[in-house]
Amino acid sequence: MLKAAIIGLGWWGQTLARVMSASTHMTPVLGIDPDEKARASAQALGLRVATRFEDALADPDVQAIILCTPHKQHAAQIIAAAAAGKHVFCEKPLCTDPDEAETAFAAIAKAGVTLGIGHERRFEPAIIDMRERAQRGEFGTLLAIEGNFSQDKFLKLPADNWRLSPEHAPVGPLSATGIHLVDLSISLFGTPKETWARLSTRATHFGNGDTLSVTLGFDGGMTASITAILTTPFAGRFALYGSKGWMEIRDRTHPEQPTGWDVTRVMRDEEPQVRFDPPHLAVRDNLDAFARAAQGGPAYPVTIEEMRANVRAFAAISRSALSGRIENV
């Protein structure tokens, strides 16, 4: 079992601690948070706790660092963890600045450690099926993607929470949910070439917006249209369109506690195929894939090049949301 320290014991850090109870590859042994209440919650889950990031780096029992910290801190923390010889699993978005990301990638390469990223949507069975069918050419020439990932969980947060801060979580709907759809688009279409985004605050007082629409343009003419909203009940949908057919995946509930997916596949001159995929712990599968790679097993399936493309897309979308112009990725 790969022994890990979770840095940041808020909602998602505690979620990962619970998910790892079902893992056969990684276990949390230490939780780090300056907040006393958060540490008490982690102790109730069976973790040792401490207050400082440096405590995890110095702990010889810790082999991997799991970052559930504000996005702006990720690059420096990845670099420090790599220098300490720790493998790093970082929640999304990996970094908000492409130059900082390059420094982090260089530190990972120099240390020879594994870097993982919290894009668990890739590990959902329906998404895996969609990608395999696309790679086999079943859908013909790939044309377009439509995706939506919206939720209202942040309405319960206090106004001073970092997730609502334009400094610590710029373009809130993107960093919260939309970045997952950007990653899925990259996994199917490659690195985006350009983007146009519109961010607004329609129904809340969030400092970093509550409604986002993004268009990503790819070489070859493919397009991804993405929506992310932080003030509507949960909605999740991802659809891929090709010249010979299309496939749509609809989430029944938030991936935090999945209850399954409704999947539709339509091919030319064939009857539509509709199925239900039962619940599956994609979050656990992502962590397990990271742990196996860190222990010398199969390579982690999200490549550094794909992480690089995601960071650059995040930065370009953020620029476009502010400028209102098409921005190069």
PyMOL commands that set and color helices and strands:
alter all, ss='L'
color gray80, all
select helices_A, chain A and resi 11-22+36-44+53-58+71-83+98-111+120-123+125-135+153-156+162-164+172-189+282-294+304-323
alter helices_A, ss='H'
color red, helices_A
select strands_A, chain A and resi 2-7+26-32+48-50+64-67+87-90+115-117+142-150+192-200+211-218+223-229+235-242+245-251+261-267+273-277+327-328
alter strands_A, ss='S'
color yellow, strands_A
deselect
rebuild
show_as cartoon
